[in-house]
């Protein structure tokens, strides 16, 4: 549906995430993947969605001056926000264990920002989803890390994997957002552009 309305545009997804790429396929959109290596460093005074807004725009700014008239660049960033702290991707097994231990029997927020950049303008939207975890045993955490190796995921887990099925008791907000893309908001924004 939206694919036809966007015919005059060329969508560029600047994300190496297989989940985000799959979302765009599942939304039935034509797109190209264009990647740049960006050092994801943000000012320490930023909190919550300010971090993801900043990083999504930082990723988009690396394409400044390169976009053609009909191109829409889409960049995004996801963090897990817990105890007033941003939890990114785990550095190693020990770090993954510590992150998951801290999420056990607690509520955290998954925050994703998406930046849309054209030759003329830049717009950013974000989504916040609250996720409640049951108490996770050390054995369950280690089983998950050993079998699913969640080193490419913010907060050291994928909700669509085993740990999401056995560990998550409640979600308030967008499920897709927890996987890294608030698809309904992205689709809505692109519909308005079309």
C-alpha positions, 0 to 999 in steps of 0.5 A: 500500500505505502510502497506505491504512495512512496514511488517517487521517493528512494528510502535508505535504511542506515542500519546493519540490524537484521531486525530493523531490515526485516521490519522494513521488508515486513512493512512491504517497503522498497529500500536500500541499505547504506551503512557508515561507521559511526562512533556512538558517543553522546554528551554525558548530561543527556538522559533517556530519549535525549540519548537516542534522539542525539544518536539517531541524528548523529548517524543521519548527520554523517550523510550531510550533503550526500542525499539526492532530492528524492531520497529519505534517509532513516537512522535509529538508535535503541537503548534500555533505560534502567535506574537512570542509566543507559544500558547499551550492548554488552561488552562480554559475557560477564557484562551481559550477565550483570545487565540481565541480573539488574533487569530481573524482577524490575521494570525498565524502559526500551527507548528507540528514536528514529531520524528521517533526513531528506536533502531539506529537513530532518525530523526525529521521533521516539517511542518508549515502552515499559517492560517488566521482567520476572525474577530470573535465576542465574541459571536462566540468565547463563542459559540464555547468554550461552545459547543466544549470545545477545551481544548485539542487543541493547540491554543484552536481550531480544524480547523475541527470543527465549528470554522474552517468552519466559522472563517478560511478564508485562509490556506497556507500549509498542512490542516492535519498539522493544525489538528496535523499531516503533513500526507504527510510528515509522509507517505513520510518518512515511504515510504523511510524507507520501 
